[in-house]
Amino acid sequence: MRLMFEEIRKNKIKSWILVIAFTVVIANLGAVIGFIYGSLYFGVILALIISLIYIFFSYFSGDKTILKTSGAREVTKKEYPYLFHLIDGLAISAGIPKPRAYVIDDSALNAFATGRDPEHASITVTTGLLKKMNRQELEGVVAHEMSHIKNYDVRFMMLVVMLAGLVTLLSDFMFRSFFWSSRGKSSNRKGGGVFVVIIIVAVVLAILSPIIGQIIQFSISRKREFLADANAAVLTRYPPGLASALRKIASDPDPLVDKANKATAHLFISTPFRKEHGISRLFLTHPPLSERIKILEEM
């Protein structure tokens, strides 16, 4: 229990650190854009204003954006009573408000949670998961997502999705501005060595900024998934349920969630893409399912 509360505290701190780190990156991008257009300070101020508006939007509406881009639709108790009863019971056990229920019409076996806090959270499952899982397996999956909500993982992961997207957009705008602005053309004749340095910085930032966003996204600790698995086992009091669900997910012949993308992949209980091999495995946002199953079986 102490570990759970410590993780909640860390996630709240990490959320603020994440916002500050992205703000610094965005301010630097704004400085380069401002230089290109003739006013470094204006560029910084404009970038910071945009980032503040975007962060505000991300915090209050990021979950809606994620649900929409994922093709999720809110469902009623009448449509899926089985799912609603599980969410109701597990929310009571976890001591949090009942999350809203969403479904993605997709044959893949997957699920995710999102929201800025337990009071504004939702759990989304695919129709494939609902069809293939028995009650204990589905309970394990829902409990895993419920644990992400209780631990405030959802806030941190949602901010990563939205802020990484902002950095990518600004870096792309900077890269285009550099090549098309008249400032760039005229300064090329006047700026001398200073301009050459700015050129190098601009190009490097434009190339590396999306990569930095991805690195921050990949830095979401794999321990987060192991902890959610452990908390799910505590909530359900039946570790084999989640272990069996993960085994079915691992053997899914078509794990691709059609509307999933690289930005939202880390939200899912398992990677929503086809199995990756070689060096690409180094950048997976989830620990191997076999490791997670083994730990659950040893509980």
Phi, psi and omega in degrees: 000319179299321179298321181296312181294326176294321178292322177299315179298316180296320181295323178294318178294316180298327180298317179291319178299319179299314180298317180295316181298315179294324179297320178297314179299316181295320178298320178293319176298319178297323179297317180291318177298318178298320178297318181300322183264005172100002179212097184299315182295321178299318180298316180296312181298316180298316180297320180292320178297315178299317182295321179295317177297318182293318178297318177301313179298317182299318184294318186265339184230003182300321181295323179295321178296316180297316180297319181293314181292336180275355180076024181277146177231139180288140183240162182257164178296326179295324182285317181226069182300325180303312180293318182296320180296320179296314180297318178303307184295318182288327177295321177296316179296323181280345179074034179231161176299153181292122177291155174287154182252130178231155179227141172251126179283090183205142183283345179296155180261102183200170181195158174204164176236152176208171182135158183276342178192172182301335180282343182228055185240164177213155176240130182241133176231154176277156178294331177298320178296316181297326182282324189267339184267141170279179187300315182293323179291316179295321177300320179296318179295313180297322178295323176299313180291325177298323179294321176300321180292312182298325182276001183065019173299325187297323179295312182298314182292324178294317179297323178300314180301310186288317183287324176298323177295321179295316179300318179297317180296314181294320180294323178293319178297318179297317181298317180291320180298320182300318184277337186250349183283146177291332177301317180298322182289315182288323181291335179300331180272334189252331193288336180064218185297325181298317181295323178300318179297317180297321177303312182298314180298316182299314181295316181298315180297318181297324180281319187275336185303313176297326179293320178300318177300318179293320180298317178298321179296317180289340182287351174302114190302136175294341177300333180302319180288318178298319181293320178296323176298315181295317179295325178296320179297324178292317181297316183273340185059027181208080180305325180301335180297308179292322179300317179294321179296316180294327178294320177294319179297319180296329182264006180297120182291339180225077185283355184292121171269115192307318185262011176283155176217176184299328182290326184257359186302322185288350178284331186287158180292334175217152181308129185275014180251171177292160184304132181256149183230170175066218185293335180298337179295337180293337185254015178292142181272354182238147171290157180303138179300327181298323178292317180295319179296317182300315181296317180296322180291338180273354181286000000 
